Amino acid sequence: ITAALADREALCAMGEGARRHVLDHHTWEIIGERYVELLRDRLVAPSSGGSTTATTAP
């Protein structure tokens, strides 16, 4: 909690442009992590599904 308060104080002390830059960077980090998780799920699911359909295909 102390670190969060310190970060908040630091953000408040920054100018508007710098604050937006930091928040945007943090947001893109979160989006990137979620995107990687989604890609991983999509790559795993079709590969397992593809192998089963390949065995049943004539």
Phi and psi restraints in degrees (range 20) as a CNS / XPLOR table:
assign (resid 1 and name C) (resid 2 and name N)
       (resid 2 and name CA) (resid 2 and name C) 1.0 -62.5 20.0 2
assign (resid 2 and name N) (resid 2 and name CA)
       (resid 2 and name C) (resid 3 and name N) 1.0 -41.1 20.0 2
assign (resid 2 and name C) (resid 3 and name N)
       (resid 3 and name CA) (resid 3 and name C) 1.0 -64.1 20.0 2
assign (resid 3 and name N) (resid 3 and name CA)
       (resid 3 and name C) (resid 4 and name N) 1.0 -39.6 20.0 2
assign (resid 3 and name C) (resid 4 and name N)
       (resid 4 and name CA) (resid 4 and name C) 1.0 -64.7 20.0 2
assign (resid 4 and name N) (resid 4 and name CA)
       (resid 4 and name C) (resid 5 and name N) 1.0 -40.5 20.0 2
assign (resid 4 and name C) (resid 5 and name N)
       (resid 5 and name CA) (resid 5 and name C) 1.0 -66.2 20.0 2
assign (resid 5 and name N) (resid 5 and name CA)
       (resid 5 and name C) (resid 6 and name N) 1.0 -40.1 20.0 2
assign (resid 5 and name C) (resid 6 and name N)
       (resid 6 and name CA) (resid 6 and name C) 1.0 -63.9 20.0 2
assign (resid 6 and name N) (resid 6 and name CA)
       (resid 6 and name C) (resid 7 and name N) 1.0 -41.8 20.0 2
assign (resid 6 and name C) (resid 7 and name N)
       (resid 7 and name CA) (resid 7 and name C) 1.0 -62.8 20.0 2
assign (resid 7 and name N) (resid 7 and name CA)
       (resid 7 and name C) (resid 8 and name N) 1.0 -40.8 20.0 2
assign (resid 7 and name C) (resid 8 and name N)
       (resid 8 and name CA) (resid 8 and name C) 1.0 -65.0 20.0 2
assign (resid 8 and name N) (resid 8 and name CA)
       (resid 8 and name C) (resid 9 and name N) 1.0 -42.4 20.0 2
assign (resid 8 and name C) (resid 9 and name N)
       (resid 9 and name CA) (resid 9 and name C) 1.0 -63.3 20.0 2
assign (resid 9 and name N) (resid 9 and name CA)
       (resid 9 and name C) (resid 10 and name N) 1.0 -40.1 20.0 2
assign (resid 9 and name C) (resid 10 and name N)
       (resid 10 and name CA) (resid 10 and name C) 1.0 -64.6 20.0 2
assign (resid 10 and name N) (resid 10 and name CA)
       (resid 10 and name C) (resid 11 and name N) 1.0 -41.3 20.0 2
assign (resid 10 and name C) (resid 11 and name N)
       (resid 11 and name CA) (resid 11 and name C) 1.0 -64.5 20.0 2
assign (resid 11 and name N) (resid 11 and name CA)
       (resid 11 and name C) (resid 12 and name N) 1.0 -39.8 20.0 2
assign (resid 11 and name C) (resid 12 and name N)
       (resid 12 and name CA) (resid 12 and name C) 1.0 -66.9 20.0 2
assign (resid 12 and name N) (resid 12 and name CA)
       (resid 12 and name C) (resid 13 and name N) 1.0 -32.7 20.0 2
assign (resid 12 and name C) (resid 13 and name N)
       (resid 13 and name CA) (resid 13 and name C) 1.0 -74.4 20.0 2
assign (resid 13 and name N) (resid 13 and name CA)
       (resid 13 and name C) (resid 14 and name N) 1.0 -22.2 20.0 2
assign (resid 13 and name C) (resid 14 and name N)
       (resid 14 and name CA) (resid 14 and name C) 1.0 -73.1 20.0 2
assign (resid 14 and name N) (resid 14 and name CA)
       (resid 14 and name C) (resid 15 and name N) 1.0 163.6 20.0 2
assign (resid 14 and name C) (resid 15 and name N)
       (resid 15 and name CA) (resid 15 and name C) 1.0 -75.5 20.0 2
assign (resid 15 and name N) (resid 15 and name CA)
       (resid 15 and name C) (resid 16 and name N) 1.0 166.8 20.0 2
assign (resid 15 and name C) (resid 16 and name N)
       (resid 16 and name CA) (resid 16 and name C) 1.0 -59.2 20.0 2
assign (resid 16 and name N) (resid 16 and name CA)
       (resid 16 and name C) (resid 17 and name N) 1.0 -44.5 20.0 2
assign (resid 16 and name C) (resid 17 and name N)
       (resid 17 and name CA) (resid 17 and name C) 1.0 -63.1 20.0 2
assign (resid 17 and name N) (resid 17 and name CA)
       (resid 17 and name C) (resid 18 and name N) 1.0 -45.0 20.0 2
assign (resid 17 and name C) (resid 18 and name N)
       (resid 18 and name CA) (resid 18 and name C) 1.0 -65.4 20.0 2
assign (resid 18 and name N) (resid 18 and name CA)
       (resid 18 and name C) (resid 19 and name N) 1.0 -39.7 20.0 2
assign (resid 18 and name C) (resid 19 and name N)
       (resid 19 and name CA) (resid 19 and name C) 1.0 -62.7 20.0 2
assign (resid 19 and name N) (resid 19 and name CA)
       (resid 19 and name C) (resid 20 and name N) 1.0 -44.9 20.0 2
assign (resid 19 and name C) (resid 20 and name N)
       (resid 20 and name CA) (resid 20 and name C) 1.0 -62.8 20.0 2
assign (resid 20 and name N) (resid 20 and name CA)
       (resid 20 and name C) (resid 21 and name N) 1.0 -39.2 20.0 2
assign (resid 20 and name C) (resid 21 and name N)
       (resid 21 and name CA) (resid 21 and name C) 1.0 -61.5 20.0 2
assign (resid 21 and name N) (resid 21 and name CA)
       (resid 21 and name C) (resid 22 and name N) 1.0 -45.3 20.0 2
assign (resid 21 and name C) (resid 22 and name N)
       (resid 22 and name CA) (resid 22 and name C) 1.0 -64.6 20.0 2
assign (resid 22 and name N) (resid 22 and name CA)
       (resid 22 and name C) (resid 23 and name N) 1.0 -45.7 20.0 2
assign (resid 22 and name C) (resid 23 and name N)
       (resid 23 and name CA) (resid 23 and name C) 1.0 -65.9 20.0 2
assign (resid 23 and name N) (resid 23 and name CA)
       (resid 23 and name C) (resid 24 and name N) 1.0 -40.7 20.0 2
assign (resid 23 and name C) (resid 24 and name N)
       (resid 24 and name CA) (resid 24 and name C) 1.0 -62.3 20.0 2
assign (resid 24 and name N) (resid 24 and name CA)
       (resid 24 and name C) (resid 25 and name N) 1.0 -42.8 20.0 2
assign (resid 24 and name C) (resid 25 and name N)
       (resid 25 and name CA) (resid 25 and name C) 1.0 -62.0 20.0 2
assign (resid 25 and name N) (resid 25 and name CA)
       (resid 25 and name C) (resid 26 and name N) 1.0 -43.3 20.0 2
assign (resid 25 and name C) (resid 26 and name N)
       (resid 26 and name CA) (resid 26 and name C) 1.0 -64.8 20.0 2
assign (resid 26 and name N) (resid 26 and name CA)
       (resid 26 and name C) (resid 27 and name N) 1.0 -42.0 20.0 2
assign (resid 26 and name C) (resid 27 and name N)
       (resid 27 and name CA) (resid 27 and name C) 1.0 -61.9 20.0 2
assign (resid 27 and name N) (resid 27 and name CA)
       (resid 27 and name C) (resid 28 and name N) 1.0 -43.7 20.0 2
assign (resid 27 and name C) (resid 28 and name N)
       (resid 28 and name CA) (resid 28 and name C) 1.0 -67.3 20.0 2
assign (resid 28 and name N) (resid 28 and name CA)
       (resid 28 and name C) (resid 29 and name N) 1.0 -31.2 20.0 2
assign (resid 28 and name C) (resid 29 and name N)
       (resid 29 and name CA) (resid 29 and name C) 1.0 -62.8 20.0 2
assign (resid 29 and name N) (resid 29 and name CA)
       (resid 29 and name C) (resid 30 and name N) 1.0 -44.2 20.0 2
assign (resid 29 and name C) (resid 30 and name N)
       (resid 30 and name CA) (resid 30 and name C) 1.0 -64.8 20.0 2
assign (resid 30 and name N) (resid 30 and name CA)
       (resid 30 and name C) (resid 31 and name N) 1.0 -45.3 20.0 2
assign (resid 30 and name C) (resid 31 and name N)
       (resid 31 and name CA) (resid 31 and name C) 1.0 -61.2 20.0 2
assign (resid 31 and name N) (resid 31 and name CA)
       (resid 31 and name C) (resid 32 and name N) 1.0 -41.5 20.0 2
assign (resid 31 and name C) (resid 32 and name N)
       (resid 32 and name CA) (resid 32 and name C) 1.0 -61.2 20.0 2
assign (resid 32 and name N) (resid 32 and name CA)
       (resid 32 and name C) (resid 33 and name N) 1.0 -42.6 20.0 2
assign (resid 32 and name C) (resid 33 and name N)
       (resid 33 and name CA) (resid 33 and name C) 1.0 -63.8 20.0 2
assign (resid 33 and name N) (resid 33 and name CA)
       (resid 33 and name C) (resid 34 and name N) 1.0 -43.2 20.0 2
assign (resid 33 and name C) (resid 34 and name N)
       (resid 34 and name CA) (resid 34 and name C) 1.0 -65.5 20.0 2
assign (resid 34 and name N) (resid 34 and name CA)
       (resid 34 and name C) (resid 35 and name N) 1.0 -39.4 20.0 2
assign (resid 34 and name C) (resid 35 and name N)
       (resid 35 and name CA) (resid 35 and name C) 1.0 -63.7 20.0 2
assign (resid 35 and name N) (resid 35 and name CA)
       (resid 35 and name C) (resid 36 and name N) 1.0 -41.8 20.0 2
assign (resid 35 and name C) (resid 36 and name N)
       (resid 36 and name CA) (resid 36 and name C) 1.0 -63.0 20.0 2
assign (resid 36 and name N) (resid 36 and name CA)
       (resid 36 and name C) (resid 37 and name N) 1.0 -41.1 20.0 2
assign (resid 36 and name C) (resid 37 and name N)
       (resid 37 and name CA) (resid 37 and name C) 1.0 -62.3 20.0 2
assign (resid 37 and name N) (resid 37 and name CA)
       (resid 37 and name C) (resid 38 and name N) 1.0 -43.3 20.0 2
assign (resid 37 and name C) (resid 38 and name N)
       (resid 38 and name CA) (resid 38 and name C) 1.0 -63.3 20.0 2
assign (resid 38 and name N) (resid 38 and name CA)
       (resid 38 and name C) (resid 39 and name N) 1.0 -44.2 20.0 2
assign (resid 38 and name C) (resid 39 and name N)
       (resid 39 and name CA) (resid 39 and name C) 1.0 -61.6 20.0 2
assign (resid 39 and name N) (resid 39 and name CA)
       (resid 39 and name C) (resid 40 and name N) 1.0 -42.8 20.0 2
assign (resid 39 and name C) (resid 40 and name N)
       (resid 40 and name CA) (resid 40 and name C) 1.0 -61.5 20.0 2
assign (resid 40 and name N) (resid 40 and name CA)
       (resid 40 and name C) (resid 41 and name N) 1.0 -44.8 20.0 2
assign (resid 40 and name C) (resid 41 and name N)
       (resid 41 and name CA) (resid 41 and name C) 1.0 -61.8 20.0 2
assign (resid 41 and name N) (resid 41 and name CA)
       (resid 41 and name C) (resid 42 and name N) 1.0 -41.7 20.0 2
assign (resid 41 and name C) (resid 42 and name N)
       (resid 42 and name CA) (resid 42 and name C) 1.0 -69.4 20.0 2
assign (resid 42 and name N) (resid 42 and name CA)
       (resid 42 and name C) (resid 43 and name N) 1.0 -36.1 20.0 2
assign (resid 42 and name C) (resid 43 and name N)
       (resid 43 and name CA) (resid 43 and name C) 1.0 -71.7 20.0 2
assign (resid 43 and name N) (resid 43 and name CA)
       (resid 43 and name C) (resid 44 and name N) 1.0 -35.0 20.0 2
assign (resid 43 and name C) (resid 44 and name N)
       (resid 44 and name CA) (resid 44 and name C) 1.0 -73.9 20.0 2
assign (resid 44 and name N) (resid 44 and name CA)
       (resid 44 and name C) (resid 45 and name N) 1.0 -45.3 20.0 2
assign (resid 44 and name C) (resid 45 and name N)
       (resid 45 and name CA) (resid 45 and name C) 1.0 -63.5 20.0 2
assign (resid 45 and name N) (resid 45 and name CA)
       (resid 45 and name C) (resid 46 and name N) 1.0 -52.4 20.0 2
assign (resid 45 and name C) (resid 46 and name N)
       (resid 46 and name CA) (resid 46 and name C) 1.0 -63.6 20.0 2
assign (resid 46 and name N) (resid 46 and name CA)
       (resid 46 and name C) (resid 47 and name N) 1.0 -32.7 20.0 2
assign (resid 46 and name C) (resid 47 and name N)
       (resid 47 and name CA) (resid 47 and name C) 1.0 -66.4 20.0 2
assign (resid 47 and name N) (resid 47 and name CA)
       (resid 47 and name C) (resid 48 and name N) 1.0 -40.1 20.0 2
assign (resid 47 and name C) (resid 48 and name N)
       (resid 48 and name CA) (resid 48 and name C) 1.0 -71.9 20.0 2
assign (resid 48 and name N) (resid 48 and name CA)
       (resid 48 and name C) (resid 49 and name N) 1.0 -39.8 20.0 2
assign (resid 48 and name C) (resid 49 and name N)
       (resid 49 and name CA) (resid 49 and name C) 1.0 -68.1 20.0 2
assign (resid 49 and name N) (resid 49 and name CA)
       (resid 49 and name C) (resid 50 and name N) 1.0 -37.3 20.0 2
assign (resid 49 and name C) (resid 50 and name N)
       (resid 50 and name CA) (resid 50 and name C) 1.0 -65.9 20.0 2
assign (resid 50 and name N) (resid 50 and name CA)
       (resid 50 and name C) (resid 51 and name N) 1.0 -35.2 20.0 2
assign (resid 50 and name C) (resid 51 and name N)
       (resid 51 and name CA) (resid 51 and name C) 1.0 -69.4 20.0 2
assign (resid 51 and name N) (resid 51 and name CA)
       (resid 51 and name C) (resid 52 and name N) 1.0 -35.3 20.0 2
assign (resid 51 and name C) (resid 52 and name N)
       (resid 52 and name CA) (resid 52 and name C) 1.0 -73.0 20.0 2
assign (resid 52 and name N) (resid 52 and name CA)
       (resid 52 and name C) (resid 53 and name N) 1.0 -38.4 20.0 2
assign (resid 52 and name C) (resid 53 and name N)
       (resid 53 and name CA) (resid 53 and name C) 1.0 -70.7 20.0 2
assign (resid 53 and name N) (resid 53 and name CA)
       (resid 53 and name C) (resid 54 and name N) 1.0 -31.4 20.0 2
assign (resid 53 and name C) (resid 54 and name N)
       (resid 54 and name CA) (resid 54 and name C) 1.0 -67.1 20.0 2
assign (resid 54 and name N) (resid 54 and name CA)
       (resid 54 and name C) (resid 55 and name N) 1.0 -34.6 20.0 2
assign (resid 54 and name C) (resid 55 and name N)
       (resid 55 and name CA) (resid 55 and name C) 1.0 -75.8 20.0 2
assign (resid 55 and name N) (resid 55 and name CA)
       (resid 55 and name C) (resid 56 and name N) 1.0 -28.8 20.0 2
assign (resid 55 and name C) (resid 56 and name N)
       (resid 56 and name CA) (resid 56 and name C) 1.0 -88.0 20.0 2
assign (resid 56 and name N) (resid 56 and name CA)
       (resid 56 and name C) (resid 57 and name N) 1.0 -15.4 20.0 2
assign (resid 56 and name C) (resid 57 and name N)
       (resid 57 and name CA) (resid 57 and name C) 1.0 -69.4 20.0 2
assign (resid 57 and name N) (resid 57 and name CA)
       (resid 57 and name C) (resid 58 and name N) 1.0 142.6 20.0 2
